[in-house]
Amino acid sequence: MSIDNSIQVVLIDDDPHLRQALCQTLDLAGLKVLPLGEANGLTTRLSRDWPGVVVSDIRMPGMDGLELLTELHGQDPDLPVLLITGHGDVPLAVQAMRAGAYDFLEKPFASDALLDSVRRALALRRLVLDNRSLRLALSDRQQLSTRLVGHSPQMLRLREQIGALAATKADVLILGETGAGKEVVARALHDLSSRRSGPFVAINAGALAESVVESELFGHEPGAFTGAQKRRIGKFEFANGGTLFLDEIESMSLDVQVKLLRLLQERVVERLGGNQLIPLDIRIIAATKEDLRQAADQGRFRADLYYRLNVAPLRIPPLRERGEDALMLFQHFADEASSRHGLPLHELQPGQRALLLRHSWPGNVRELQNAAERFALGLELALDNTQDHPAAGVLTSTPGGLSEQVEQFEKSLIAAELTRPHSSVRSLAEALGVPRKTLHDKLRKHGLNFADSASQSADDE
């Protein structure tokens, strides 16, 4: 059994009379004490962030105080350990201090000396744990910034929400389009939580056949159905002590939704063909690309499950709403790919940056990562669905000089406008914001022809 964090002092001495006297001294000073007659097994009962101090006699049967000190500091070198002895052994005292003891008291000692040493040790312990917590929070923020790249207000808000929710036990519903990074957010919630040492189990409900989804999620006993010869532990049970990420939850059948609702409410799972209720210590993170409220109104999703899941929603903004985050992400993924393939890094040129910013990114971060990989490999690629300038969606990592880049960008803009219907060169020139004479010159320069325009009038000049 672990030692409660309300315990401030663990007192270990094999002499029951001295142990009782010291315990009374500490108790009268308002300190909560746990008295023990031996040191064996103490390390396994103390968490690394236990907020107290240990006071131990040195000479005891079994594990002595010096051995205990070494074992405790193997788990947490910052834990204050006060050692006491009645032998007046100065070399032993020196050995204890060199081994990392916080203080050394020689019996008999005054009660005030013990209380003063314990109080100073507790103050130091609080300071150490506060600094440790601050470092962890800073590390978490840095980790989030690395995983969820971007400085847009939407991403700053998302990282803030993740940081706040990660520390809680609340189940979370992640809302986002395909490719927006729902699993990345789910993993961040897990890794920044107190469950980080437990399993993270990800499952895509949309990828499971209807015939196996219940067995995969809830497990089954032998003979539960034809072919069930062995017991199978389901994903929920396998994730016990950790986090289960359930993607595309909207694809689950209504029957499975009923079982999921029960699991969320009661935190127990029952294997198919079994009668035993298995308690779960688990966090559920669900994700969807659909409007579950609308799906509930249409009878495709249970309203009670929707309300149960929607307590702590997190919306991931699509890439098209994140402005210049697309540039940061693209360069981030391109640099990663270049390093992975042992290739030189490429910087985005002005024309290429403009293309990325205009693109609507229907595949979101997943599409951008694929494009960045090709860019790092030096491959030319066309961006799909470049709505503003469809003919301009070509990116390459082989830049020319500035004048060449500008000319290529100018040509791409004119070529893109030629794909739209224009009744005359005049209307094309007005759309591009240049005089007709200048437009004619540029058409000749770039080898473009107004006859290529989507539509034109026969009475044009």
CORCORZI-V53592 format. One record per backbone hydrogen bond with DSSP energy under -0.5 kcal/mol. CO is the residue of the C=O (numbers start at 1). NH is the residue of the N-H. E is the energy in kcal/mol with one decimal. If there is no record, write none. Layout:
co=CO nh=NH e=E
co=CO nh=NH e=E
//
This chain:
co=4 nh=7 e=-1.6
co=8 nh=53 e=-2.3
co=9 nh=11 e=-0.6
co=9 nh=34 e=-2.6
co=10 nh=12 e=-0.5
co=10 nh=55 e=-3.1
co=11 nh=36 e=-3.1
co=12 nh=57 e=-2.3
co=14 nh=16 e=-0.8
co=15 nh=19 e=-2.7
co=16 nh=20 e=-2.1
co=17 nh=21 e=-2.1
co=18 nh=22 e=-2.9
co=19 nh=23 e=-2.2
co=20 nh=24 e=-2.1
co=21 nh=25 e=-2.0
co=22 nh=26 e=-2.3
co=23 nh=27 e=-2.4
co=24 nh=28 e=-2.6
co=25 nh=29 e=-0.9
co=26 nh=31 e=-2.2
co=27 nh=30 e=-1.8
co=31 nh=33 e=-0.6
co=32 nh=8 e=-2.0
co=32 nh=9 e=-1.9
co=33 nh=35 e=-0.5
co=34 nh=11 e=-2.1
co=36 nh=13 e=-2.0
co=39 nh=42 e=-1.9
co=41 nh=45 e=-0.5
co=42 nh=45 e=-1.5
co=42 nh=46 e=-0.7
co=43 nh=46 e=-1.0
co=45 nh=3 e=-2.9
co=45 nh=47 e=-0.5
co=47 nh=50 e=-1.6
co=53 nh=10 e=-2.2
co=54 nh=82 e=-3.2
co=55 nh=12 e=-2.9
co=56 nh=84 e=-2.1
co=58 nh=60 e=-1.0
co=58 nh=65 e=-2.6
co=64 nh=68 e=-2.3
co=65 nh=69 e=-2.5
co=66 nh=70 e=-2.2
co=67 nh=71 e=-2.2
co=68 nh=72 e=-3.0
co=69 nh=73 e=-2.4
co=70 nh=74 e=-1.0
co=71 nh=75 e=-0.8
co=72 nh=75 e=-0.8
co=72 nh=76 e=-2.5
co=76 nh=79 e=-1.8
co=80 nh=54 e=-2.1
co=81 nh=102 e=-2.4
co=81 nh=103 e=-0.9
co=82 nh=56 e=-2.9
co=83 nh=105 e=-2.7
co=84 nh=58 e=-2.1
co=85 nh=107 e=-4.0
co=88 nh=90 e=-1.2
co=89 nh=93 e=-2.0
co=90 nh=94 e=-2.6
co=91 nh=95 e=-2.4
co=92 nh=96 e=-2.3
co=93 nh=97 e=-2.4
co=94 nh=98 e=-2.4
co=95 nh=99 e=-1.5
co=96 nh=101 e=-2.3
co=97 nh=100 e=-1.2
co=103 nh=83 e=-2.2
co=105 nh=85 e=-1.8
co=105 nh=107 e=-0.5
co=110 nh=114 e=-1.5
co=111 nh=115 e=-2.6
co=112 nh=116 e=-2.7
co=113 nh=117 e=-2.0
co=114 nh=118 e=-2.6
co=115 nh=119 e=-2.7
co=116 nh=120 e=-2.2
co=117 nh=121 e=-2.1
co=118 nh=122 e=-2.5
co=119 nh=123 e=-2.2
co=120 nh=124 e=-2.2
co=121 nh=125 e=-2.4
co=122 nh=126 e=-2.3
co=123 nh=127 e=-2.0
co=124 nh=128 e=-2.7
co=125 nh=129 e=-2.4
co=126 nh=130 e=-2.4
co=127 nh=131 e=-2.5
co=128 nh=132 e=-2.4
co=129 nh=133 e=-2.4
co=130 nh=134 e=-2.3
co=131 nh=135 e=-2.6
co=132 nh=136 e=-2.2
co=133 nh=137 e=-2.5
co=134 nh=138 e=-2.5
co=135 nh=139 e=-2.6
co=136 nh=140 e=-2.7
co=137 nh=141 e=-2.2
co=138 nh=142 e=-2.3
co=139 nh=143 e=-2.6
co=140 nh=144 e=-2.5
co=141 nh=145 e=-2.3
co=142 nh=146 e=-1.6
co=143 nh=147 e=-2.2
co=144 nh=148 e=-3.5
co=147 nh=149 e=-0.8
co=152 nh=156 e=-2.4
co=153 nh=157 e=-2.2
co=154 nh=158 e=-2.1
co=155 nh=159 e=-2.6
co=156 nh=160 e=-1.8
co=157 nh=161 e=-2.4
co=158 nh=162 e=-2.5
co=159 nh=163 e=-2.3
co=160 nh=164 e=-1.8
co=161 nh=165 e=-2.7
co=162 nh=166 e=-2.7
co=163 nh=167 e=-0.7
co=165 nh=168 e=-1.8
co=172 nh=174 e=-0.5
co=172 nh=286 e=-2.5
co=173 nh=175 e=-0.5
co=173 nh=314 e=-2.9
co=174 nh=288 e=-2.1
co=175 nh=316 e=-3.1
co=177 nh=180 e=-1.9
co=179 nh=365 e=-0.7
co=179 nh=366 e=-1.4
co=181 nh=185 e=-1.9
co=182 nh=186 e=-2.2
co=183 nh=187 e=-2.6
co=184 nh=188 e=-1.9
co=185 nh=189 e=-2.3
co=186 nh=190 e=-1.9
co=187 nh=191 e=-3.1
co=188 nh=192 e=-1.8
co=190 nh=193 e=-1.4
co=193 nh=196 e=-1.3
co=195 nh=198 e=-2.6
co=199 nh=201 e=-0.5
co=199 nh=243 e=-2.7
co=200 nh=202 e=-0.6
co=201 nh=245 e=-3.3
co=203 nh=205 e=-0.8
co=203 nh=247 e=-2.4
co=204 nh=207 e=-1.3
co=205 nh=208 e=-1.1
co=209 nh=212 e=-1.7
co=209 nh=213 e=-1.3
co=212 nh=216 e=-2.7
co=213 nh=217 e=-2.2
co=214 nh=218 e=-3.0
co=214 nh=219 e=-0.6
co=215 nh=219 e=-1.5
co=216 nh=235 e=-2.8
co=217 nh=236 e=-2.1
co=219 nh=272 e=-2.6
co=220 nh=232 e=-2.9
co=221 nh=224 e=-1.9
co=225 nh=228 e=-2.5
co=227 nh=229 e=-1.6
co=228 nh=223 e=-4.1
co=232 nh=220 e=-1.6
co=232 nh=234 e=-0.6
co=234 nh=238 e=-2.5
co=235 nh=239 e=-1.7
co=237 nh=240 e=-1.5
co=239 nh=242 e=-2.6
co=242 nh=283 e=-1.8
co=243 nh=201 e=-2.7
co=243 nh=245 e=-0.5
co=244 nh=246 e=-0.6
co=244 nh=285 e=-2.7
co=245 nh=203 e=-2.6
co=245 nh=247 e=-0.7
co=246 nh=287 e=-2.1
co=247 nh=205 e=-2.2
co=248 nh=251 e=-1.9
co=249 nh=252 e=-1.6
co=253 nh=257 e=-2.1
co=254 nh=258 e=-1.6
co=255 nh=259 e=-1.3
co=256 nh=260 e=-2.4
co=257 nh=261 e=-2.5
co=258 nh=262 e=-1.9
co=259 nh=263 e=-2.2
co=260 nh=264 e=-2.5
co=261 nh=265 e=-2.0
co=262 nh=266 e=-2.9
co=263 nh=267 e=-2.3
co=267 nh=280 e=-2.7
co=269 nh=278 e=-2.9
co=271 nh=274 e=-2.2
co=272 nh=221 e=-2.7
co=276 nh=278 e=-0.6
co=277 nh=279 e=-0.6
co=278 nh=269 e=-2.0
co=280 nh=282 e=-0.6
co=281 nh=241 e=-3.6
co=283 nh=244 e=-2.8
co=283 nh=285 e=-0.5
co=284 nh=172 e=-1.7
co=284 nh=286 e=-0.5
co=285 nh=246 e=-2.7
co=286 nh=174 e=-3.2
co=287 nh=249 e=-2.3
co=288 nh=176 e=-2.0
co=290 nh=292 e=-1.0
co=291 nh=295 e=-2.3
co=292 nh=296 e=-2.4
co=293 nh=297 e=-2.0
co=294 nh=298 e=-1.6
co=295 nh=300 e=-2.5
co=295 nh=301 e=-1.0
co=296 nh=299 e=-1.3
co=302 nh=306 e=-2.1
co=303 nh=307 e=-2.4
co=304 nh=308 e=-1.7
co=305 nh=309 e=-2.3
co=306 nh=310 e=-2.1
co=309 nh=312 e=-0.8
co=310 nh=313 e=-0.5
co=312 nh=173 e=-1.6
co=314 nh=175 e=-3.3
co=314 nh=316 e=-0.5
co=315 nh=317 e=-0.6
co=318 nh=321 e=-1.8
co=319 nh=322 e=-1.8
co=322 nh=325 e=-2.1
co=323 nh=326 e=-1.6
co=324 nh=327 e=-0.6
co=324 nh=328 e=-1.6
co=325 nh=329 e=-3.0
co=326 nh=330 e=-2.4
co=327 nh=331 e=-2.4
co=328 nh=332 e=-2.3
co=329 nh=333 e=-2.9
co=330 nh=334 e=-2.6
co=331 nh=335 e=-2.6
co=332 nh=336 e=-2.1
co=333 nh=337 e=-2.5
co=334 nh=338 e=-2.6
co=335 nh=339 e=-2.4
co=336 nh=340 e=-2.4
co=337 nh=341 e=-2.3
co=338 nh=342 e=-0.7
co=338 nh=343 e=-2.9
co=339 nh=342 e=-0.6
co=349 nh=353 e=-2.6
co=350 nh=354 e=-2.0
co=351 nh=355 e=-1.8
co=352 nh=356 e=-2.1
co=353 nh=357 e=-2.1
co=354 nh=358 e=-1.8
co=355 nh=359 e=-1.5
co=361 nh=364 e=-1.7
co=363 nh=366 e=-0.8
co=363 nh=367 e=-1.0
co=364 nh=368 e=-2.1
co=365 nh=369 e=-2.7
co=366 nh=370 e=-1.7
co=367 nh=371 e=-2.3
co=368 nh=372 e=-2.6
co=369 nh=373 e=-2.0
co=370 nh=374 e=-1.9
co=371 nh=375 e=-2.2
co=372 nh=376 e=-2.5
co=373 nh=377 e=-1.5
co=374 nh=379 e=-2.6
co=375 nh=378 e=-1.4
co=381 nh=395 e=-2.3
co=383 nh=386 e=-0.6
co=385 nh=360 e=-0.7
co=385 nh=387 e=-1.7
co=389 nh=392 e=-2.1
co=390 nh=393 e=-1.0
co=392 nh=394 e=-1.7
co=393 nh=383 e=-2.7
co=395 nh=381 e=-1.8
co=397 nh=399 e=-0.7
co=401 nh=405 e=-2.4
co=402 nh=406 e=-2.6
co=403 nh=407 e=-2.4
co=404 nh=408 e=-2.5
co=405 nh=409 e=-2.2
co=406 nh=410 e=-2.7
co=407 nh=411 e=-2.6
co=408 nh=412 e=-2.1
co=409 nh=413 e=-2.0
co=410 nh=414 e=-2.2
co=411 nh=415 e=-2.8
co=412 nh=416 e=-2.2
co=413 nh=417 e=-2.1
co=414 nh=418 e=-1.9
co=415 nh=419 e=-0.7
co=416 nh=419 e=-1.0
co=417 nh=420 e=-1.5
co=418 nh=454 e=-1.1
co=420 nh=454 e=-0.7
co=423 nh=457 e=-2.2
co=424 nh=428 e=-1.7
co=425 nh=429 e=-3.0
co=426 nh=430 e=-2.6
co=427 nh=431 e=-2.1
co=428 nh=432 e=-1.7
co=429 nh=433 e=-1.3
co=429 nh=434 e=-2.1
co=435 nh=439 e=-2.3
co=436 nh=440 e=-2.8
co=437 nh=441 e=-2.1
co=438 nh=442 e=-2.2
co=439 nh=443 e=-2.7
co=440 nh=444 e=-2.1
co=441 nh=445 e=-2.4
co=442 nh=446 e=-2.2
co=443 nh=447 e=-0.5
co=443 nh=448 e=-2.7
co=444 nh=447 e=-0.9
co=449 nh=452 e=-2.1
co=450 nh=453 e=-2.2
co=455 nh=422 e=-1.6
co=457 nh=460 e=-1.3
//
